[in-house]
């Protein structure tokens, strides 16, 4: 398995930050928008991979299989309530 490039790890960090900040439901399109807003030029395949990684990490929980949707398990917004 190859190591992630600097851009990939940066995208992962930025998407993780967005999930923690905004919470709620996430799918590929929302992930793509968040990464574009963070200044990246994301690809769908990589974005789906990052979302799966965040789910394995426990930050997201899959709530729908087709189309795949996740729900954030925690967010910084929850902490401010």
C-alpha positions in Angstrom: 0.0 0.0 0.0 1.3 3.4 -0.9 1.7 6.2 1.6 -0.7 9.1 1.2 0.6 12.2 -0.6 0.9 15.5 1.3 -2.2 16.7 -0.5 -4.2 13.6 0.5 -3.3 13.9 4.2 -4.1 17.6 4.1 -7.5 16.9 2.5 -8.1 14.3 5.2 -7.2 16.8 8.0 -9.4 19.5 6.4 -12.4 17.1 6.0 -12.0 15.9 9.5 -12.0 19.5 10.7 -15.2 20.2 8.8 -17.0 17.1 10.2 -15.9 18.1 13.7 -17.0 21.7 13.2 -20.3 21.3 11.5 -21.5 17.8 12.5 -24.7 16.5 10.9 -25.0 14.2 7.9 -22.2 13.7 5.4 -22.1 12.2 1.9 -19.6 12.4 -1.0 -21.1 15.7 -2.3 -20.9 17.4 1.1 -17.4 16.2 1.5 -16.5 17.5 -1.9 -18.0 20.9 -1.1 -16.1 21.1 2.2 -12.8 20.3 0.5 -13.4 22.8 -2.2 -14.2 25.4 0.4 -10.9 24.6 2.1 -9.1 25.3 -1.2 -8.6 21.7 -2.5 -9.4 20.2 -5.9 -10.8 16.9 -4.6 -11.7 13.8 -6.5 -14.8 11.7 -5.6 -12.9 8.5 -5.1 -10.5 10.1 -2.7 -13.3 11.9 -0.8 -15.2 8.6 -0.4 -12.0 7.0 0.9 -11.5 9.8 3.5 -15.1 9.4 4.6 -14.7 5.7 5.1 -11.5 6.4 7.1 -13.3 8.8 9.3 -16.0 6.2 9.9 -13.3 3.6 10.9 -11.9 6.2 13.2 -15.3 6.5 14.9 -16.0 10.1 13.9 -18.7 9.1 11.4 -21.4 6.4 11.6 -22.9 5.0 8.4 -26.7 5.6 8.4 -27.6 4.7 4.9 -26.0 2.2 2.4 -27.3 3.5 -0.9 -26.6 6.3 -1.4 -24.0 6.1 1.3 -24.6 8.7 4.1 -22.9 9.1 7.4 -23.8 11.0 10.6 -21.1 12.7 12.7 -20.8 11.2 16.1 -19.5 14.4 17.6 -18.9 18.0 16.6 -17.5 21.1 18.0 -21.0 22.6 17.5 -22.3 20.0 20.1 -19.8 21.3 22.6 -21.1 24.9 22.3 -24.7 23.9 23.1 
